[in-house]
Structure formats: structure tokens, C-alpha cells
Amino acid sequence: MTAALRHPPGSNRAPVRGKPVPRGASRMVAKEPISLPKARVEGAKVWLKRISWPVLLLALGYGAYELSLRALPYADQPIARISVEGDLSYVNQQAVQQRIAPYASASFFKVDLLSLHRELEMMPWIASAQVRRVWPDQLVVRLEEQLPIARWGDEALLNNQGEAFAPQEMSNYQHLPQLYGPTRAQQQVMQQYQVLSQMLRPMGFSVARLELRERGSWFLSTGQGIEVLLGRDHLVEKMRRFSAIHDKALKEQQTNIARIDLRYANGLAVAWREPVAPTAAPTAVVQ
């Protein structure tokens, strides 16, 4: 018997002679490897780089943290020395040591620098304090004293910034000029004092008392016992006028002047301690 391979009707394919194809078998064809688009591969690389750096940094940070915890007991030594620096004339050294003493028993890393800083600046004569660690077991404290420029009323002093502070003993500062005014005007009064002092100095006067009164007028008393009424405004202009007239007409009678009234628009008035001779300067001078 002979077997013939039949093709579907309508097929023009010629029968293949040779080894017969087993029934149910199929021929395997090798497929070409599937390649991803180049843009997708590059994007994956960039994404991996972005992820790897944070993970690496996180791992390094965690390792450093663990290492610090294990090394801290060996590095955290007791405080062995506390150095106090600064030019101190008014500050009581013993009082400073008493404030620092409770912190000396702490260790290098556990000492509370912020609390010590606040404790020192609460002292009346301390204007500012700086506290820092110096490896391995030292603290350095640097203090800046208040610089008293004037008295503020009867119970406080003013520094060069116009800030009030109250030392325990005021009797040692009676030589300082005395300033008065509303509490909110401390800096304003201090600034005005500095300006007026510079303008009076060339005339041989000093400020012993300066007062800003409730209605805004200024009153000044010199160290030579002369009262000066300044009014509310244009103080610098009035002082310049006083300086010019003083050099021309009042200098020779300076010790006999009791009061200068500068509240005039174009001149000033003078009150004398004793009657002056007819040839002396008049009691009122007008430019």
C-alpha cells in the first residue's frame, strides 16, 4: 500500500517527497530576543542611581549613629576646667563662680550650655555671655560687662545702648549724670544726652541732669550749675544758636549765668545770678 499526503482543497502546493512528517508533531522556529527600548533602559538606570544614594547615606548615618552611641561613654569626660575671660571691673568674681559651680559637675557633652548662658546674663553687671566647649574637658566662658554711662532716675543705671540695669549698690555712681523720662524713652533720652554732651563740651559745659518731661519738653542742668530750658523740638538748632551767642557775648559772664531759655524762635534769654554791670551782655540776646 502506498500513502499519499493530501492537501486541503484549493492548495497548489506540491507534495513533499521524503521522510514523512509524524502526525501531531510541529516544527520549532527560533525566535529573535526581545529588546527593550533604549529610553526605558536608561530611565531604569537613572532611577536606580537616585534610589541608591539615599539608601547609602541612610546606611552611613545609621552606622555613624551606632558608633557614636558606643563611643560616647569613652569620649564624654567630666569637666576638668572652666576658664572665665573678659575685662571685668564691676562684676564680682566670686558671684560668677557661684553661678558656674553647679554646672562644673556635669560631663563634657551633657553640660547645659544654654542654661548656664541664661544664668550668667541674669546678673546685673553682665551685658552678654558666651559659653563654649573646648575638647576634651574644658569650658570657656567669656563675659562682657555693662558700661554705665548715666543714672536712670534714682534706682537704675543706663549703658551706652540706653538699656537700664539695676546693681545692688547705687551709692558708688553718684558722679554719673542723671537722666529722667518715661520708661519707654530710655534709648531716646540716652541718644539725646550723647548729642547734647558733645555740643556743650567745646563751651566748657557738661551735662549733670537731662529730663524729658511729660509734655515732651526737655530740661538740662549743666555740671556748672546752669539750667537750660530747651523746649520740645529743634534741640540741635537751638544748641548751635546758644554756642554762637555764648562765644560772642556770654563767655566772659559764664560763671554768673543762672538760666538759659532757648525756647525762642530766633534768640535766647539769660537769667543772671547777680545783677550785671550796664556794659555787660543784656539779659536777652536776639540774632
C-alpha positions as CSV (number, residue, x, y, z in Angstrom):
1,M,0.0,0.0,0.0
2,T,1.2,3.5,-0.7
3,A,0.4,6.5,1.4
4,A,-0.2,9.9,-0.2
5,L,-0.2,13.3,1.6
6,R,-3.3,15.1,0.9
7,H,-3.5,18.9,0.9
8,P,-6.5,20.9,1.5
9,P,-8.7,21.6,-1.5
10,G,-7.5,24.5,-3.5
11,S,-3.9,24.2,-2.5
12,N,-1.3,24.3,-5.3
13,R,1.5,23.2,-3.0
14,A,3.2,20.1,-4.4
15,P,3.5,17.1,-2.2
16,V,6.8,16.8,-0.4
17,R,8.6,13.5,-1.0
18,G,10.9,12.1,1.5
19,K,10.6,11.3,5.2
20,P,7.0,11.6,6.3
21,V,6.2,14.1,9.0
22,P,4.9,12.4,12.1
23,R,1.3,13.0,12.8
24,G,0.8,15.6,15.6
25,A,4.3,17.0,15.5
26,S,5.2,20.6,14.8
27,R,8.4,22.3,13.7
28,M,10.1,24.7,16.3
29,V,11.2,28.0,14.9
30,A,13.8,30.0,17.0
31,K,12.5,33.4,17.9
32,E,14.7,36.6,18.0
33,P,15.5,38.0,21.5
34,I,13.1,40.8,22.5
35,S,15.0,44.0,23.2
36,L,13.6,46.8,25.5
37,P,13.5,50.3,24.1
38,K,16.7,52.2,24.8
39,A,14.9,55.1,26.6
40,R,13.3,52.7,29.0
41,V,16.7,51.1,29.9
42,E,18.3,54.5,30.5
43,G,15.4,55.6,32.7
44,A,15.8,52.5,34.8
45,K,19.5,53.2,35.4
46,V,18.8,56.8,36.5
47,W,16.1,55.6,38.8
48,L,18.4,53.1,40.4
49,K,21.1,55.8,40.9
50,R,18.5,58.1,42.6
51,I,17.5,55.3,44.9
52,S,21.0,54.0,45.7
53,W,22.4,57.3,47.1
54,P,19.7,58.0,49.7
55,V,19.9,54.3,50.8
56,L,23.7,54.6,51.1
57,L,23.6,57.8,53.0
58,L,20.9,56.4,55.3
59,A,23.1,53.4,56.0
60,L,26.1,55.5,56.7
61,G,24.2,57.8,59.0
62,Y,22.8,54.9,60.9
63,G,26.3,53.4,61.2
64,A,27.7,56.7,62.5
65,Y,24.9,57.0,65.0
66,E,25.5,53.5,66.3
67,L,29.2,54.2,66.5
68,S,28.7,57.4,68.4
69,L,26.5,55.7,70.9
70,R,29.1,53.1,71.6
71,A,32.0,55.7,71.7
72,L,30.1,58.3,73.8
73,P,30.8,56.8,77.2
74,Y,34.6,56.9,76.4
75,A,34.6,60.4,75.0
76,D,32.2,62.1,77.4
77,Q,34.7,63.1,80.1
78,P,33.9,65.1,83.3
79,I,34.5,68.9,83.1
80,A,38.1,69.4,84.4
81,R,38.4,73.2,83.9
82,I,36.3,76.3,83.4
83,S,38.0,79.4,82.2
84,V,36.4,82.9,82.6
85,E,37.6,85.6,80.2
86,G,36.8,89.3,79.8
87,D,37.8,92.6,81.2
88,L,35.8,92.7,84.5
89,S,35.8,95.8,86.6
90,Y,32.4,95.8,88.2
91,V,31.5,92.1,88.1
92,N,32.0,90.2,91.4
93,Q,34.3,87.3,90.5
94,Q,33.0,85.3,93.5
95,A,29.4,85.7,92.4
96,V,30.3,84.5,88.9
97,Q,32.0,81.4,90.3
98,Q,28.9,80.7,92.4
99,R,26.7,80.8,89.3
100,I,29.0,78.5,87.4
101,A,29.7,75.9,90.2
102,P,26.5,73.8,89.7
103,Y,27.5,73.1,86.1
104,A,31.1,72.0,86.8
105,S,29.9,68.6,88.0
106,A,28.4,67.7,84.6
107,S,30.2,65.9,81.8
108,F,31.6,67.4,78.6
109,F,28.6,66.6,76.3
110,K,25.9,66.7,78.9
111,V,26.6,70.2,80.4
112,D,23.7,72.5,79.7
113,L,25.3,75.5,77.9
114,L,22.1,77.3,77.2
115,S,21.1,77.2,80.9
116,L,24.5,78.4,82.0
117,H,24.4,81.3,79.4
118,R,21.0,82.4,80.8
119,E,22.1,82.2,84.3
120,L,25.1,84.4,83.7
121,E,23.2,87.1,81.8
122,M,20.7,87.4,84.7
123,M,23.5,89.0,86.7
124,P,23.0,92.8,86.7
125,W,26.5,93.7,85.6
126,I,26.7,91.1,82.7
127,A,25.8,92.7,79.4
128,S,26.4,89.5,77.4
129,A,27.9,86.0,78.0
130,Q,29.3,83.4,75.6
131,V,29.9,79.8,76.7
132,R,31.6,77.1,74.6
133,R,33.1,73.7,74.9
134,V,36.8,73.0,74.3
135,W,37.8,69.4,73.7
136,P,38.2,67.2,75.6
137,D,37.2,68.5,79.1
138,Q,37.1,72.3,79.2
139,L,34.5,75.1,79.2
140,V,35.4,78.7,78.2
141,V,33.1,81.5,79.5
142,R,33.5,85.0,78.0
143,L,31.8,87.8,79.8
144,E,31.1,91.4,78.6
145,E,30.4,93.9,81.3
146,Q,27.8,96.6,81.3
147,L,29.3,100.1,80.6
148,P,27.5,102.6,82.9
149,I,27.0,105.9,81.2
150,A,24.4,107.6,83.3
151,R,21.9,107.1,86.1
152,W,18.3,106.4,85.2
153,G,16.3,108.1,87.9
154,D,17.4,107.1,91.4
155,E,17.3,103.3,91.1
156,A,19.0,102.2,87.9
157,L,21.9,102.8,85.5
158,L,21.9,103.2,81.7
159,N,24.5,101.6,79.5
160,N,25.7,103.0,76.2
161,Q,22.8,101.4,74.4
162,G,20.2,103.2,76.6
163,E,19.3,99.9,78.4
164,A,18.6,100.1,82.1
165,F,20.1,97.7,84.7
166,A,19.9,97.8,88.4
167,P,23.0,97.0,90.5
168,Q,22.6,96.3,94.2
169,E,24.5,99.3,95.3
170,M,23.9,102.7,93.7
171,S,25.8,105.0,96.0
172,N,29.1,104.5,94.1
173,Y,27.7,106.1,90.9
174,Q,26.5,109.5,92.1
175,H,29.2,111.1,89.9
176,L,27.3,110.0,86.8
177,P,24.8,112.3,85.1
178,Q,21.2,111.7,86.0
179,L,18.6,111.1,83.2
180,Y,14.8,111.1,83.6
181,G,11.9,110.3,81.4
182,P,9.2,107.7,80.6
183,T,10.4,104.1,80.8
184,R,9.7,103.6,77.0
185,A,12.0,106.6,76.2
186,Q,15.2,105.3,77.8
187,Q,17.1,105.0,74.5
188,Q,15.8,108.3,73.2
189,V,17.0,110.1,76.4
190,M,20.4,108.4,76.1
191,Q,20.8,109.4,72.5
192,Q,19.8,113.0,73.3
193,Y,22.2,113.1,76.2
194,Q,25.1,112.0,74.0
195,V,24.4,114.6,71.3
196,L,24.0,117.4,73.8
197,S,27.1,116.4,75.7
198,Q,29.2,116.7,72.5
199,M,27.8,120.1,71.7
200,L,28.3,121.5,75.2
201,R,31.8,120.3,75.7
202,P,33.6,122.9,73.5
203,M,31.9,125.6,75.6
204,G,33.3,124.1,78.8
205,F,29.9,122.7,80.0
206,S,29.0,119.1,80.9
207,V,25.5,117.6,81.4
208,A,24.7,116.8,85.0
209,R,20.9,116.3,84.5
210,L,18.7,115.7,81.5
211,E,15.0,115.3,81.7
212,L,12.3,114.5,79.2
213,R,9.1,115.8,80.8
214,E,5.6,114.5,80.3
215,R,4.6,117.1,77.6
216,G,7.7,116.4,75.6
217,S,9.8,119.3,76.7
218,W,13.5,119.0,77.6
219,F,15.3,120.4,80.6
220,L,19.0,120.3,81.1
221,S,21.3,121.2,84.0
222,T,25.0,121.6,83.5
223,G,27.7,120.5,85.8
224,Q,28.5,124.2,86.3
225,G,25.1,124.8,87.8
226,I,23.4,126.4,84.8
227,E,19.8,125.4,83.9
228,V,18.9,125.2,80.2
229,L,15.3,125.2,79.0
230,L,15.2,123.6,75.6
231,G,11.5,123.2,74.7
232,R,10.1,120.3,72.6
233,D,11.9,120.3,69.3
234,H,14.8,121.5,67.1
235,L,17.2,120.9,70.0
236,V,20.3,120.8,67.9
237,E,19.5,124.0,66.1
238,K,18.9,125.7,69.5
239,M,22.2,124.5,70.9
240,R,24.0,125.8,67.8
241,R,22.4,129.2,68.4
242,F,23.4,129.1,72.1
243,S,27.0,128.2,71.1
244,A,27.3,131.1,68.7
245,I,25.9,133.6,71.2
246,H,27.9,132.2,74.0
247,D,31.2,132.8,72.2
248,K,30.3,136.3,71.2
249,A,28.5,137.7,74.3
250,L,28.3,135.3,77.2
251,K,31.7,133.7,77.6
252,E,33.0,136.3,79.9
253,Q,30.0,136.1,82.2
254,Q,29.7,132.3,82.2
255,T,30.1,131.9,85.9
256,N,27.3,134.4,86.5
257,I,24.7,132.7,84.4
258,A,21.9,131.0,86.3
259,R,19.5,130.0,83.5
260,I,19.4,129.9,79.7
261,D,16.0,129.8,78.0
262,L,16.2,128.5,74.4
263,R,12.5,128.3,73.7
264,Y,12.6,131.3,71.5
265,A,12.4,131.1,67.7
266,N,15.3,133.5,67.0
267,G,17.1,134.0,70.2
268,L,17.5,133.2,73.9
269,A,17.0,134.7,77.3
270,V,19.6,134.8,80.1
271,A,18.9,134.9,83.9
272,W,21.8,136.1,86.0
273,R,22.9,135.1,89.4
274,E,23.8,138.6,90.3
275,P,22.9,142.0,88.7
276,V,25.4,142.7,85.9
277,A,27.0,145.9,85.0
278,P,25.4,148.1,82.3
279,T,28.3,147.3,80.0
280,A,27.8,143.5,80.3
281,A,25.7,141.4,78.0
282,P,22.0,142.1,78.1
283,T,19.6,139.6,79.6
284,A,18.1,138.8,76.2
285,V,20.1,138.3,73.1
286,V,18.5,138.1,69.6
287,Q,20.2,137.1,66.4
